[in-house]
Amino acid sequence: MSAHLPVEIRPVSAADHAVWLPLWQGYQRFYMTEIPAATSDANWQRFLDPGEPLYAALAWADGQAIGLVHWLYHRSTWTLGDSCYLEDLFIARDLRGRGVGRQLIEHVETHARARTGGCSKLYWLTHETNTTAMRLYERVAARSGFVQYAKVL
């Protein structure tokens, strides 16, 4: 494993679109999917709108954006506090395994803990073939045991 890479993590700003987009596209390639440009454009606008419950941050090292994280808050029937869903996490291929993913997860956790009213849970999903990421996830969180089913509408 390579040495831990300290990064600066900060929320996206309007000026970050040109560095966010290649990371977002890399994330899509990793999962062998293509999200329509109109959806990506709408998401970008949502990240910038303080009235939206959708958030994004970038990890920076040596002046380069090297990772992204997206998350959102929602109500739960199981708790009084909101749940925080970490929806997307991506690190540039050549910098994986250097602690950036853990730092991005911790950033979202800090954000969720500081949220007015608090959050009861931070959770995320990954594909069953993403064994590299799962090694990290097993160290920082408990596997819920739930199996996800989805139906595209």
DSSP file with accessible surface (Angstrom, degrees, kcal/mol):
  #  RESIDUE AA STRUCTURE BP1 BP2  ACC     N-H-->O    O-->H-N    N-H-->O    O-->H-N    TCO  KAPPA ALPHA  PHI   PSI    X-CA   Y-CA   Z-CA
    1    1 A M              0   0  195      0, 0.0    97,-0.1     0, 0.0     3,-0.1   0.000 360.0 360.0 360.0 138.7    0.0    0.0    0.0
    2    2 A S        -     0   0   73     95,-0.3     3,-0.1    94,-0.2    93,-0.0  -0.281 360.0 -76.8 -74.4 164.9    1.3    3.5   -0.8
    3    3 A A        -     0   0   71      1,-0.1    -1,-0.2    96,-0.0     2,-0.1  -0.244  57.5 -89.2 -62.6 150.1    1.8    6.2    1.8
    4    4 A H        -     0   0  118     -3,-0.1    95,-0.2    95,-0.1    -1,-0.1  -0.369  40.3-144.1 -59.0 132.7   -1.2    8.1    3.1
    5    5 A L        -     0   0   21     93,-2.9     2,-0.2    90,-0.1    -1,-0.1  -0.900   7.6-143.3-106.0 109.3   -1.9   11.1    0.9
    6    6 A P        -     0   0   94      0, 0.0     2,-0.3     0, 0.0    94,-0.1  -0.535  26.8-177.0 -70.5 137.9   -3.2   14.1    2.8
    7    7 A V        -     0   0   26     -2,-0.2     2,-0.5    54,-0.1    54,-0.2  -0.906  29.4-123.5-130.9 161.6   -5.8   16.0    0.9
    8    8 A E  E     -A   60   0A 111     52,-2.5    52,-3.0    -2,-0.3     2,-0.5  -0.929  27.6-161.0-101.6 128.8   -7.9   19.2    1.2
    9    9 A I  E     +A   59   0A  35     -2,-0.5    50,-0.2    50,-0.2    59,-0.0  -0.957  19.5 160.2-114.1 127.2  -11.6   18.5    0.9
   10   10 A R  E     -A   58   0A  81     48,-2.0    48,-2.5    -2,-0.5     3,-0.1  -0.990  43.2 -93.5-144.4 153.0  -13.9   21.3    0.1
   11   11 A P  E     -A   57   0A  90      0, 0.0    46,-0.3     0, 0.0     2,-0.0  -0.263  52.6 -97.8 -60.3 150.6  -17.4   21.7   -1.2
   12   12 A V        -     0   0   16     44,-1.8     2,-0.3    35,-0.1    44,-0.1  -0.358  38.9-161.3 -66.7 151.3  -17.7   22.2   -5.0
   13   13 A S    >   -     0   0   54     -3,-0.1     3,-2.4    -2,-0.0     4,-0.2  -0.842  37.5 -97.8-124.7 167.6  -18.1   25.8   -6.3
   14   14 A A  G >  S+     0   0   73     -2,-0.3     3,-1.1     1,-0.3    -2,-0.0   0.838 123.1  59.8 -55.8 -31.7  -19.3   27.0   -9.6
   15   15 A A  G 3  S+     0   0   91      1,-0.2     3,-0.4     2,-0.1    -1,-0.3   0.603  93.4  68.5 -73.7  -9.1  -15.7   27.3  -10.8
   16   16 A D  G X>  +     0   0   13     -3,-2.4     4,-2.6     1,-0.2     3,-1.2   0.459  65.3  99.4 -91.2  -2.0  -15.0   23.6  -10.2
   17   17 A H  H <> S+     0   0   56     -3,-1.1     4,-2.7     1,-0.3    -1,-0.2   0.898  79.2  55.0 -54.8 -43.6  -17.2   22.2  -12.9
   18   18 A A  H 34 S+     0   0   81     -3,-0.4    -1,-0.3     1,-0.2    -2,-0.1   0.756 116.2  37.5 -66.5 -22.7  -14.3   21.6  -15.3
   19   19 A V  H <> S+     0   0   55     -3,-1.2     4,-0.8    -4,-0.1    -1,-0.2   0.738 115.9  52.6 -97.3 -27.0  -12.4   19.5  -12.8
   20   20 A W  H  X S+     0   0    0     -4,-2.6     4,-2.7     2,-0.2     3,-0.3   0.916 100.6  62.2 -69.9 -43.4  -15.5   17.8  -11.3
   21   21 A L  H  X S+     0   0   45     -4,-2.7     4,-2.9    -5,-0.2     5,-0.2   0.894 101.0  49.0 -58.3 -46.6  -16.8   16.6  -14.7
   22   22 A P  H  > S+     0   0   68      0, 0.0     4,-2.2     0, 0.0    -1,-0.2   0.895 113.4  48.3 -62.5 -34.7  -13.8   14.3  -15.6
   23   23 A L  H  X S+     0   0   15     -4,-0.8     4,-2.4    -3,-0.3    -2,-0.2   0.928 111.8  49.5 -66.2 -43.7  -14.0   12.7  -12.2
   24   24 A W  H  X S+     0   0    5     -4,-2.7     4,-2.0     1,-0.2    -1,-0.2   0.911 112.2  48.0 -61.2 -41.0  -17.7   12.2  -12.6
   25   25 A Q  H  X S+     0   0   87     -4,-2.9     4,-2.4    -5,-0.2    -1,-0.2   0.890 109.4  53.3 -68.6 -35.8  -17.2   10.6  -16.0
   26   26 A G  H  X S+     0   0    7     -4,-2.2     4,-2.5    -5,-0.2    -2,-0.2   0.893 106.6  53.1 -63.6 -39.2  -14.5    8.4  -14.6
   27   27 A Y  H  X S+     0   0   31     -4,-2.4     4,-1.7     2,-0.2    -2,-0.2   0.931 109.2  48.7 -59.9 -44.4  -16.9    7.2  -11.9
   28   28 A Q  H  <>S+     0   0   14     -4,-2.0     5,-2.4     1,-0.2    -2,-0.2   0.915 110.5  50.1 -64.0 -42.7  -19.4    6.3  -14.6
   29   29 A R  H ><5S+     0   0  165     -4,-2.4     3,-1.5     1,-0.2    -1,-0.2   0.906 106.1  57.2 -61.7 -40.2  -16.8    4.4  -16.7
   30   30 A F  H 3<5S+     0   0   78     -4,-2.5    -1,-0.2     1,-0.3    -2,-0.2   0.896 113.5  38.9 -56.7 -42.6  -15.8    2.5  -13.5
   31   31 A Y  T 3<5S-     0   0   66     -4,-1.7    -1,-0.3    -5,-0.1    -2,-0.2   0.277 112.7-121.7 -92.9  11.5  -19.4    1.3  -13.2
   32   32 A M  T < 5S+     0   0  173     -3,-1.5     2,-0.3     1,-0.2    -3,-0.2   0.911  72.0 117.5  50.4  51.4  -19.7    0.8  -16.9
   33   33 A T      < -     0   0   79     -5,-2.4     2,-0.4    -6,-0.1    -1,-0.2  -0.917  55.3-143.0-138.8 163.8  -22.7    3.2  -17.2
   34   34 A E        -     0   0  170     -2,-0.3    -9,-0.0    -3,-0.1     3,-0.0  -0.954  10.4-156.9-134.2 115.4  -23.5    6.5  -18.9
   35   35 A I        -     0   0   45     -2,-0.4     5,-0.1     1,-0.1    -7,-0.0  -0.776  36.2-101.6 -89.0 131.8  -25.6    9.0  -17.2
   36   36 A P    >>  -     0   0   80      0, 0.0     4,-2.2     0, 0.0     3,-0.7  -0.198  24.4-123.4 -55.3 143.3  -27.3   11.5  -19.6
   37   37 A A  H 3> S+     0   0   70      1,-0.3     4,-3.0     2,-0.2     5,-0.2   0.859 111.9  58.9 -55.9 -36.8  -25.6   14.8  -19.8
   38   38 A A  H 3> S+     0   0   73      1,-0.2     4,-2.2     2,-0.2    -1,-0.3   0.880 106.4  48.0 -63.0 -36.2  -28.8   16.6  -18.9
   39   39 A T  H <> S+     0   0   62     -3,-0.7     4,-2.8     2,-0.2    -2,-0.2   0.928 112.0  48.6 -69.5 -44.1  -28.9   14.6  -15.6
   40   40 A S  H  X S+     0   0    6     -4,-2.2     4,-2.5     2,-0.2    -2,-0.2   0.916 111.9  50.1 -61.3 -41.9  -25.3   15.5  -14.9
   41   41 A D  H  X S+     0   0   84     -4,-3.0     4,-2.0     2,-0.2    -1,-0.2   0.915 111.3  48.3 -62.7 -42.6  -26.0   19.1  -15.6
   42   42 A A  H  X S+     0   0   38     -4,-2.2     4,-2.2    -5,-0.2    -2,-0.2   0.912 110.6  51.4 -65.2 -41.1  -29.0   19.1  -13.4
   43   43 A N  H  X S+     0   0   25     -4,-2.8     4,-2.5     2,-0.2    -2,-0.2   0.922 107.0  53.8 -60.9 -43.3  -27.0   17.5  -10.6
   44   44 A W  H  X S+     0   0   12     -4,-2.5     4,-1.3     1,-0.2    -1,-0.2   0.932 109.4  47.7 -58.3 -43.7  -24.3   20.1  -10.9
   45   45 A Q  H  X S+     0   0  120     -4,-2.0     4,-0.8     1,-0.2    -1,-0.2   0.884 110.0  53.1 -65.0 -36.4  -26.9   22.8  -10.5
   46   46 A R  H >< S+     0   0  106     -4,-2.2     3,-0.7     1,-0.2     6,-0.3   0.897 104.0  55.9 -65.1 -40.4  -28.4   21.0   -7.5
   47   47 A F  H 3< S+     0   0   23     -4,-2.5     9,-0.3     1,-0.2    -1,-0.2   0.849 110.6  45.8 -58.8 -33.6  -24.9   20.8   -5.8
   48   48 A L  H 3< S+     0   0   56     -4,-1.3    -1,-0.2    -5,-0.2    -2,-0.2   0.609  93.5  89.8 -86.7 -12.4  -24.7   24.6   -6.1
   49   49 A D    X<  -     0   0   76     -4,-0.8     3,-2.1    -3,-0.7     5,-0.2  -0.763  63.1-156.8 -91.4 112.0  -28.2   25.3   -4.8
   50   50 A P  T 3  S+     0   0  127      0, 0.0    -1,-0.1     0, 0.0    -4,-0.0   0.697  91.9  63.0 -63.7 -14.0  -28.2   25.7   -1.0
   51   51 A G  T 3  S+     0   0   68      2,-0.0    -5,-0.1    -3,-0.0    -2,-0.0   0.550  88.1  87.7 -85.3  -6.9  -31.9   24.8   -1.0
   52   52 A E  S <  S-     0   0   65     -3,-2.1     0, 0.0    -6,-0.3     0, 0.0  -0.690  74.1-139.5 -92.8 147.4  -31.2   21.4   -2.4
   53   53 A P  S    S+     0   0   60      0, 0.0    20,-1.0     0, 0.0     2,-0.5   0.222  75.6 100.9 -87.7  16.1  -30.4   18.4   -0.1
   54   54 A L  E     - B   0  72A  20     -8,-0.3     2,-0.3    -5,-0.2    18,-0.2  -0.887  52.8-175.0-106.0 130.6  -27.8   17.2   -2.6
   55   55 A Y  E     - B   0  71A  60     16,-3.1    16,-2.0    -2,-0.5     2,-0.3  -0.896  10.2-172.3-127.9 154.7  -24.1   17.9   -1.7
   56   56 A A  E     + B   0  70A   5     -2,-0.3   -44,-1.8    -9,-0.3     2,-0.3  -0.997   2.9 180.0-146.1 145.4  -20.7   17.4   -3.4
   57   57 A A  E     -AB  11  69A   1     12,-2.1    12,-1.9    -2,-0.3     2,-0.4  -0.975  15.2-142.9-141.0 155.0  -17.1   17.9   -2.4
   58   58 A L  E     -AB  10  68A   0    -48,-2.5   -48,-2.0    -2,-0.3     2,-0.5  -0.921  11.5-135.5-117.8 145.2  -13.8   17.4   -4.1
   59   59 A A  E     -AB   9  67A   0      8,-2.4     7,-3.2    -2,-0.4     8,-1.1  -0.868  26.0-162.2 -96.8 130.8  -10.5   16.1   -2.7
   60   60 A W  E     +AB   8  65A  27    -52,-3.0   -52,-2.5    -2,-0.5     2,-0.4  -0.936  16.0 173.2-118.7 137.7   -7.5   18.2   -3.7
   61   61 A A  E >  S- B   0  64A  13      3,-2.4     3,-2.0    -2,-0.4   -54,-0.1  -0.983  75.1  -9.5-141.6 129.0   -3.8   17.3   -3.7
   62   62 A D  T 3  S-     0   0  161     -2,-0.4     3,-0.1     1,-0.3    -1,-0.1   0.867 129.6 -54.2  52.4  40.6   -1.1   19.5   -5.2
   63   63 A G  T 3  S+     0   0   61      1,-0.2     2,-0.4     0, 0.0    -1,-0.3   0.532 115.6 112.2  76.7   6.3   -3.7   21.8   -6.8
   64   64 A Q  E <   -B   61   0A 128     -3,-2.0    -3,-2.4   -45,-0.0     2,-0.5  -0.925  69.9-125.8-115.3 138.0   -5.4   18.9   -8.6
   65   65 A A  E     +B   60   0A  17     -2,-0.4    -5,-0.2    -5,-0.2     3,-0.1  -0.698  37.3 166.5 -76.7 121.6   -8.9   17.5   -8.0
   66   66 A I  E     +     0   0A  11     -7,-3.2    26,-3.2    -2,-0.5     2,-0.3   0.447  54.7  17.6-119.8  -5.6   -8.3   13.8   -7.4
   67   67 A G  E     -BC  59  91A   0     -8,-1.1    -8,-2.4    24,-0.3     2,-0.3  -0.989  56.6-154.1-162.5 159.3  -11.6   12.6   -5.9
   68   68 A L  E     -BC  58  90A   0     22,-2.5    22,-2.2    -2,-0.3     2,-0.3  -0.951   3.0-169.1-136.7 157.1  -15.2   13.3   -5.5
   69   69 A V  E     -BC  57  89A   0    -12,-1.9   -12,-2.1    -2,-0.3     2,-0.4  -0.984   3.4-169.2-144.9 138.4  -18.0   12.5   -3.1
   70   70 A H  E     +BC  56  88A   2     18,-2.3    18,-1.5    -2,-0.3    17,-1.4  -0.986  14.9 165.7-124.7 140.5  -21.8   13.1   -3.4
   71   71 A W  E     -BC  55  86A   4    -16,-2.0   -16,-3.1    -2,-0.4     2,-0.3  -0.968  14.3-165.4-150.8 164.0  -24.3   12.7   -0.6
   72   72 A L  E     -BC  54  85A  38     13,-1.9    13,-2.9    -2,-0.3     2,-0.4  -0.965  16.5-128.2-147.4 161.7  -27.9   13.6    0.3
   73   73 A Y  E     + C   0  84A  10    -20,-1.0     2,-0.3    -2,-0.3    11,-0.2  -0.873  29.0 167.3-112.7 145.8  -30.1   13.7    3.3
   74   74 A H  E     - C   0  83A  65      9,-2.2     9,-3.2    -2,-0.4     2,-0.0  -0.990  35.2 -99.0-152.4 159.8  -33.5   12.1    3.7
   75   75 A R        -     0   0  192     -2,-0.3     2,-0.4     7,-0.2     7,-0.1  -0.292  33.4-153.2 -71.4 162.3  -36.1   11.2    6.3
   76   76 A S        -     0   0   34      3,-0.4     3,-0.4     5,-0.2    -1,-0.0  -0.998  21.2-145.3-138.6 143.6  -36.4    7.7    7.7
   77   77 A T  S    S+     0   0  137     -2,-0.4    -1,-0.1     1,-0.2     3,-0.0   0.582 101.4  58.7 -79.4  -8.1  -39.3    5.8    9.1
   78   78 A W  S    S+     0   0  198      3,-0.1     2,-0.3     1,-0.1    -1,-0.2   0.609 111.1  26.2 -96.4 -16.1  -36.9    4.1   11.5
   79   79 A T        -     0   0   55     -3,-0.4    -3,-0.4     2,-0.2    -1,-0.1  -0.954  64.5-128.8-143.6 163.0  -35.4    7.1   13.3
   80   80 A L  S    S+     0   0  178     -2,-0.3     2,-0.1    -5,-0.1    -1,-0.1   0.849  92.5  70.6 -79.1 -37.1  -36.2   10.7   14.2
   81   81 A G  S    S-     0   0   13      1,-0.1    38,-0.2    -6,-0.1    -2,-0.2  -0.425  94.0 -99.7 -79.0 156.4  -33.0   12.0   12.7
   82   82 A D  E     - d   0 119A  18     36,-1.1    38,-2.9    -7,-0.1    39,-0.9  -0.227  30.7-124.2 -65.4 162.4  -32.3   12.1    9.0
   83   83 A S  E     -Cd  74 121A   1     -9,-3.2    -9,-2.2    36,-0.2     2,-0.6  -0.840  14.9-142.3-103.6 148.4  -30.3    9.5    7.2
   84   84 A C  E     -Cd  73 122A   0     37,-3.1    39,-2.4    -2,-0.3     2,-0.7  -0.964  11.9-160.5-113.5 119.0  -27.3   10.5    5.2
   85   85 A Y  E     -Cd  72 123A  39    -13,-2.9   -13,-1.9    -2,-0.6     2,-1.0  -0.899   8.0-153.4-103.7 112.9  -26.8    8.6    2.0
   86   86 A L  E     +Cd  71 124A   5     37,-2.8    39,-0.5    -2,-0.7   -15,-0.3  -0.782  23.2 175.2 -82.2 103.3  -23.3    8.7    0.5
   87   87 A E  E     +     0   0A  75    -17,-1.4     2,-0.4    -2,-1.0   -16,-0.2   0.877  54.9  22.4 -86.3 -40.7  -24.3    8.1   -3.1
   88   88 A D  E     +C   70   0A  16    -18,-1.5   -18,-2.3     2,-0.0     2,-0.4  -0.995  54.1 171.6-135.4 136.9  -21.0    8.5   -5.1
   89   89 A L  E     +C   69   0A  26     -2,-0.4     2,-0.4   -20,-0.2   -20,-0.2  -0.981  11.9 166.5-142.8 126.0  -17.4    8.2   -4.1
   90   90 A F  E     -C   68   0A  21    -22,-2.2   -22,-2.5    -2,-0.4     2,-0.4  -0.994  14.8-170.3-147.8 136.4  -14.6    8.2   -6.7
   91   91 A I  E     -C   67   0A  16     -2,-0.4   -24,-0.3   -24,-0.2     5,-0.1  -0.971  41.9 -94.9-123.0 140.3  -10.8    8.5   -6.6
   92   92 A A    >   -     0   0   22    -26,-3.2     3,-2.2    -2,-0.4     4,-0.4  -0.259  41.8-116.9 -52.6 137.2   -8.5    9.0   -9.6
   93   93 A R  G >  S+     0   0  200      1,-0.3     3,-1.2     2,-0.2    -1,-0.1   0.846 110.5  52.2 -50.7 -45.4   -7.2    5.5  -10.5
   94   94 A D  G 3  S+     0   0  134      1,-0.2    -1,-0.3     3,-0.0    -2,-0.1   0.570 110.5  49.8 -75.2  -4.2   -3.5    6.2   -9.8
   95   95 A L  G X  S+     0   0   29     -3,-2.2     3,-0.9   -29,-0.1     5,-0.4   0.311  79.4 121.4-116.3   9.2   -4.2    7.5   -6.3
   96   96 A R  T <   +     0   0   78     -3,-1.2   -94,-0.2    -4,-0.4    -3,-0.0  -0.365  67.1  34.8 -70.5 151.6   -6.4    4.7   -5.0
   97   97 A G  T 3  S+     0   0   43    -96,-0.1   -95,-0.3    -2,-0.0    -1,-0.2   0.594  88.9 102.1  81.8  12.5   -5.2    3.0   -1.9
   98   98 A R  S <  S-     0   0   63     -3,-0.9   -93,-2.9   -97,-0.1    -2,-0.1   0.136 101.3 -95.8-115.1  16.8   -3.7    6.1   -0.4
   99   99 A G  S  > S+     0   0   19    -95,-0.2     4,-2.0   -93,-0.0     5,-0.1   0.479  90.7 119.1  90.1   1.7   -6.4    7.0    2.1
  100  100 A V  H  > S+     0   0    2     -5,-0.4     4,-2.4     2,-0.2     5,-0.2   0.921  74.7  52.2 -69.3 -41.2   -8.3    9.5    0.0
  101  101 A G  H  > S+     0   0   10      1,-0.2     4,-2.4     2,-0.2     5,-0.2   0.930 109.7  49.3 -59.7 -44.7  -11.5    7.4    0.1
  102  102 A R  H  > S+     0   0   80      1,-0.2     4,-2.7     2,-0.2    -1,-0.2   0.918 110.3  51.1 -60.9 -42.6  -11.4    7.2    3.9
  103  103 A Q  H  X S+     0   0   30     -4,-2.0     4,-2.0     1,-0.2    -1,-0.2   0.890 109.9  49.6 -64.6 -36.9  -10.9   10.9    4.1
  104  104 A L  H  X S+     0   0    0     -4,-2.4     4,-2.1     2,-0.2    -1,-0.2   0.914 111.1  49.1 -68.7 -40.6  -13.9   11.6    1.9
  105  105 A I  H  X S+     0   0    5     -4,-2.4     4,-2.6     1,-0.2    -2,-0.2   0.936 111.3  49.9 -61.7 -45.5  -16.1    9.3    4.0
  106  106 A E  H  X S+     0   0   88     -4,-2.7     4,-2.6     1,-0.2    -1,-0.2   0.871 106.9  55.9 -62.1 -34.7  -14.9   11.0    7.1
  107  107 A H  H  X S+     0   0   47     -4,-2.0     4,-2.3     2,-0.2    -1,-0.2   0.939 109.9  44.7 -61.6 -46.6  -15.7   14.4    5.5
  108  108 A V  H  X S+     0   0    0     -4,-2.1     4,-2.9     2,-0.2     5,-0.2   0.916 111.9  53.1 -65.5 -40.5  -19.3   13.3    4.9
  109  109 A E  H  X S+     0   0   68     -4,-2.6     4,-2.7     2,-0.2    -2,-0.2   0.932 109.5  48.4 -60.0 -44.7  -19.6   11.9    8.4
  110  110 A T  H  X S+     0   0   95     -4,-2.6     4,-1.8     1,-0.2    -1,-0.2   0.924 112.2  49.2 -60.8 -43.8  -18.4   15.2    9.9
  111  111 A H  H  X S+     0   0   66     -4,-2.3     4,-0.8     1,-0.2    -2,-0.2   0.923 112.4  48.1 -61.2 -44.7  -20.9   17.0    7.7
  112  112 A A  H >< S+     0   0    5     -4,-2.9     3,-0.6     1,-0.2    -2,-0.2   0.895 110.5  50.3 -66.1 -40.4  -23.7   14.7    8.8
  113  113 A R  H 3< S+     0   0  181     -4,-2.7    -1,-0.2     1,-0.2    -2,-0.2   0.843 112.1  48.4 -66.3 -32.0  -22.9   14.9   12.5
  114  114 A A  H 3< S+     0   0   83     -4,-1.8    -1,-0.2    -5,-0.2    -2,-0.2   0.585  84.3 119.4 -84.9  -9.3  -22.9   18.7   12.3
  115  115 A R  S X< S-     0   0   69     -4,-0.8     3,-2.8    -3,-0.6     2,-0.1  -0.272  79.1 -99.8 -60.2 137.0  -26.2   18.9   10.4
  116  116 A T  T 3  S+     0   0  141      1,-0.3    -1,-0.1     2,-0.1    -2,-0.1  -0.353 113.8  17.7 -56.9 129.0  -28.9   20.8   12.3
  117  117 A G  T 3  S-     0   0   77     -3,-0.1    -1,-0.3   -36,-0.1    -2,-0.1   0.280 116.6-114.2  87.6 -12.9  -31.1   18.2   14.0
  118  118 A G    <   -     0   0   25     -3,-2.8   -36,-1.1   -37,-0.1     2,-0.4   0.188  23.1 -97.3  72.5 165.0  -28.4   15.6   13.6
  119  119 A C  E     -d   82   0A  33    -38,-0.2   -36,-0.2    -7,-0.2     3,-0.1  -0.948  15.0-157.3-119.6 145.9  -28.3   12.5   11.5
  120  120 A S  E    S+     0   0A  64    -38,-2.9     2,-0.3    -2,-0.4   -37,-0.2   0.693  75.6  15.3 -92.2 -22.5  -29.0    9.0   12.8
  121  121 A K  E     -d   83   0A 105    -39,-0.9   -37,-3.1    -9,-0.1     2,-0.4  -0.992  49.7-158.4-156.9 142.1  -27.2    7.1   10.1
  122  122 A L  E     +d   84   0A  43     -2,-0.3     2,-0.3   -39,-0.2   -37,-0.2  -0.989  33.6 161.4-114.8 129.9  -24.6    7.4    7.4
  123  123 A Y  E     +d   85   0A  69    -39,-2.4   -37,-2.8    -2,-0.4     2,-0.3  -0.961  16.1 179.0-146.7 163.6  -24.8    4.6    4.8
  124  124 A W  E     -d   86   0A  43     -2,-0.3     2,-0.3   -39,-0.2   -37,-0.1  -0.970  17.6-133.5-156.5 167.8  -23.7    3.8    1.2
  125  125 A L        -     0   0   77    -39,-0.5     2,-0.3    -2,-0.3    -2,-0.0  -0.859  16.7-175.6-120.3 157.2  -23.9    1.0   -1.3
  126  126 A T        -     0   0   43     -2,-0.3     2,-0.2     8,-0.0    -2,-0.0  -0.973  36.0 -93.8-146.1 161.3  -21.2   -0.5   -3.6
  127  127 A H    >   -     0   0   92     -2,-0.3     3,-2.2     1,-0.1     7,-0.1  -0.495  34.3-120.7 -74.0 145.3  -21.3   -3.1   -6.3
  128  128 A E  T 3  S+     0   0  158      1,-0.3    -1,-0.1    -2,-0.2     6,-0.0   0.710 112.6  57.1 -61.5 -18.5  -20.5   -6.6   -5.1
  129  129 A T  T 3  S+     0   0   98      1,-0.2     2,-2.1     2,-0.1     3,-0.3   0.565  79.2  92.9 -88.2  -6.2  -17.5   -6.7   -7.5
  130  130 A N    <>  +     0   0   19     -3,-2.2     4,-2.1     1,-0.2    -1,-0.2  -0.377  46.4 154.2 -86.0  63.2  -15.9   -3.6   -6.0
  131  131 A T  H  >  +     0   0   80     -2,-2.1     4,-1.5     1,-0.2    -1,-0.2   0.814  63.9  59.1 -66.6 -31.3  -13.8   -5.7   -3.6
  132  132 A T  H  > S+     0   0   86     -3,-0.3     4,-1.0     2,-0.2     3,-0.4   0.959 110.4  41.8 -62.1 -49.8  -11.0   -3.1   -3.3
  133  133 A A  H  > S+     0   0   18      1,-0.2     4,-2.6     2,-0.2     3,-0.5   0.890 108.6  61.2 -64.7 -35.7  -13.4   -0.5   -1.9
  134  134 A M  H  X S+     0   0   37     -4,-2.1     4,-2.6     1,-0.2    -1,-0.2   0.835  95.3  61.1 -63.9 -30.0  -15.1   -3.1    0.2
  135  135 A R  H  X S+     0   0  143     -4,-1.5     4,-0.7    -3,-0.4    -1,-0.2   0.920 110.0  41.8 -62.0 -40.2  -11.9   -3.7    2.1
  136  136 A L  H >X S+     0   0   25     -4,-1.0     4,-1.4    -3,-0.5     3,-1.3   0.951 113.1  52.5 -67.5 -49.1  -12.0   -0.1    3.2
  137  137 A Y  H 3X S+     0   0   32     -4,-2.6     4,-1.8     1,-0.3     3,-0.3   0.859 103.5  57.3 -58.9 -36.5  -15.7   -0.1    3.9
  138  138 A E  H 3< S+     0   0  100     -4,-2.6    -1,-0.3     1,-0.2    -2,-0.2   0.786 109.2  47.6 -64.3 -26.3  -15.3   -3.2    6.1
  139  139 A R  H << S+     0   0  144     -3,-1.3    -1,-0.2    -4,-0.7    -2,-0.2   0.746 119.5  35.3 -85.5 -24.8  -12.8   -1.2    8.3
  140  140 A V  H  < S+     0   0   50     -4,-1.4     2,-0.3    -3,-0.3    -2,-0.2   0.551 122.0  18.8-109.9  -8.0  -14.9    2.0    8.6
  141  141 A A  S  < S-     0   0   44     -4,-1.8     2,-0.4    -5,-0.2    -1,-0.1  -0.957  75.4-101.2-154.0 168.5  -18.5    0.8    8.9
  142  142 A A        -     0   0   97     -2,-0.3     2,-0.3    -3,-0.1    -4,-0.1  -0.808  35.8-118.8 -97.5 136.7  -20.7   -2.2    9.6
  143  143 A R        -     0   0  163     -2,-0.4    -5,-0.0     1,-0.1    -1,-0.0  -0.591  19.7-148.2 -72.8 128.9  -22.2   -4.2    6.7
  144  144 A S        -     0   0   89     -2,-0.3    -1,-0.1     2,-0.1     3,-0.1   0.752  19.9-133.4 -74.5 -26.3  -26.0   -4.0    7.1
  145  145 A G        +     0   0   64      1,-0.3     2,-0.2    -3,-0.0    -1,-0.1   0.337  61.7 131.3  88.1  -9.9  -26.8   -7.3    5.6
  146  146 A F        -     0   0  154      1,-0.0     2,-0.5     0, 0.0    -1,-0.3  -0.529  49.8-143.4 -77.5 146.1  -29.6   -5.9    3.5
  147  147 A V        -     0   0  105     -2,-0.2     2,-0.4    -3,-0.1    -1,-0.0  -0.927  17.3-133.2-107.9 130.8  -29.7   -6.8   -0.2
  148  148 A Q        -     0   0  128     -2,-0.5     2,-0.4     2,-0.0   -23,-0.0  -0.681  19.1-171.1 -88.1 139.2  -30.8   -4.0   -2.5
  149  149 A Y        -     0   0  205     -2,-0.4     2,-0.4     2,-0.0    -2,-0.0  -0.956   9.3-172.2-121.3 143.6  -33.4   -4.5   -5.2
  150  150 A A        -     0   0   90     -2,-0.4     2,-0.4     2,-0.0    -2,-0.0  -0.989  16.1-166.3-138.9 148.3  -34.1   -1.9   -7.8
  151  151 A K        -     0   0  179     -2,-0.4     2,-0.3     2,-0.0    -2,-0.0  -0.984  24.0-133.2-134.5 118.8  -36.5   -1.3  -10.6
  152  152 A V              0   0  144     -2,-0.4    -2,-0.0     1,-0.0     0, 0.0  -0.575 360.0 360.0 -73.7 131.3  -35.9    1.4  -13.1
  153  153 A L              0   0  199     -2,-0.3    -1,-0.0     0, 0.0    -2,-0.0  -0.806 360.0 360.0-109.8 360.0  -38.9    3.6  -13.7
